[in-house]
Amino acid sequence: MKKTLVSALAAVLVVGAAGTTFAAANPFSDVPRDHWAYDAVTQLANDGVVEGYGDGTFRGDRNITRYEMAQMVAKAMAKGDLSASDRALVDRLAAEFADELNNLGVRVSNLERNADMVKWNGKVEYTYTSDRTEVSRTPSGATKVNDNNLLFRLEPSAEINSHWHVNARLDASIKVNKDAGEEDNDKVTLQRAWAQGDYGNFNVKLGKLEMLSAEAYAKPGAIVFDREFSGAEVNFGKDLRVKLQAGRMGSDEFQYDKAANYQGAELQYNGRLTAGLGYYRLNAEDLQGMLKNNKKTMQIFGVNLAYRFDKYNFLSGAYAYSKDFKMGNMPDKSYQIAYEYRGAEPEDRGSWGAYVAYRQIAGASVAPTTDGAMEGARGIEIGADYTLLPNVVLSAKYFRGKDLYARYLGSDKDRASKLFGRVEFFF
């Protein structure tokens, strides 16, 4: 995308300067007169759009940052002799780089900002999972459950003004391998929909929002929440950030039949050393059978700590505890420790990453990330991802450990394993 935009801007400026006489002086030592871009680069320099480096070079083969591109767009906007078609193209570039231009103190008119007001992203993904336990977790009595699922996701976003924009996530899911007589659960759902206001280091969200507990920055995912809720969220701070949430988790997000009232607060420091504290409170009638003294309110306390050794090596840990949880001999604590190396980037073909983790997903886990380790289990999880082609990412995970539900049911047959595979096509 950068390369396309740079070429477009250069084309605009060259077209706009088509009737201009180029200066005879050679401004850059690494752009000789016989270079194919000599005339364009010389005109850009004469117009003050590019300045080069202190050693007299242009370095035209170097990738530029979005801020450098925004500076070029700003200077192009200041040119008054562009044709109507060229001015329209510059306006579209200004809309693309509106945030960077604002940070640089360049005013972009509402017309320019809204030229591409609605943006669409999304993905298509295919997921295969195979859960194996010695004691059945299903009404059918099966101890081996295989699933094949296809998901089509759209994520539109629209800008309202310089501070507010709206976002949504629409999922269409299809279960590929339905068993005979199984209910048809294929559906289209509005997974998320929210308005977001950004005011410097202060951020507010309203609507149906992502509910992701702080430890989810680590590769295995969250041990407390990885779902959605309906309500409000406020974030403020820079390196040290505070996040406050309040609302309700409906039956489609919560693992029980009825909606739960929810409040959460997190304090998180982000840097080479990352550390955080979290407090979460749930109130629902369906919690009574899981809590001490037949309570309806569950409190969860969490901590997380991580250290990034360098660009590629990352060590993280998280722990969560609920003093209210009580289900037989099921642990009331959840935790994970993980080592992560590199990571696949969708835009970077050939990039890859891998991790290994030890996880316990137990009583303090309300709706955790379960791509690898399943709920009510403890053991080792390993995973890897690889960018096969630009925007095509392959992922695989494997979990092996103990089934804590089997122990709750009084069985000594507690071995559990899970295989997870996914291919994602981003657009």
C-alpha angles and dihedrals in degrees: 000000000000092000092050093049093047090051091048093051092047089050091052092051094045092048091047090051096045093114095045125102111237120231116256095222117095105233099190129045094212094053106070121194092256093055113116092234097043097109094045095046092046092051091047089053093047090051091050094242094122127027105181123208135309092256091061097256131127100202093203095175093063121105110244128217125242090252092054089049090048090054090055091048090051092053091047089052089056092058110103101191101068121126120245093258093047091047090052090053092049089050090055090051089049090054091050092051097035096124093050091045091052090050088052090053096252115140115226116195120236089249091055094043093050097046088104098018097152118056126186127208131162148130146229116224137181118202131190123190133177118190119191126186134159092226116051120250094184133080089238091061094240118152094191118055122181122189133186115190134179120201130189113192132187122190111186122181128188131192117229099179140325092298108027134059136160128229137188141182119209118188128192109189130187126188104217102196108045115179119234109282093007116146116258105249097171106131148153114233136182093230097180138005123168147149117231130198121195121196108169108285091353120088132178130188129190128186136032102348144184112267106202120155116228098256090065090092086084118086100250089058135224126343096193111030135007102154142079135274136186116240141057138318131193124193126184138164135056118240089358107049133187121205122191123185135180133170143081135302110215126211090266090061102029123067093232131073100253134050119267129214110236139195127173139177129188134183112196133177114199124197138094083312111046122194135164150168128214137190123189131180128193130184121189139136091234090063092069095089092053103045136073119266091011091287125174096204124077124191123196127192121196140182131186135188132181141166129202108210094187140325093304110027122075130170120191141171137183137184132189130183136185117195089191098058118104126164112147110281094339109132116251092211131080125192146157139189120194142179115207129192122196118314141230116262114203093220095047112077112215095020115134144172142190139193142184124205143174111217140179113194103188143123098339091052110093101167108349134170105280104174087116117010112039125226114277094026141109128201149080123325125189128182145171138187133196134188103227095179132355106297093002112108128181120202133184133180135179129193129189126173147087128332105227092190089062089057090048088054090050098251125135090204095095108144115131136177138172135195120200129184131172140174119197129195111197125199 
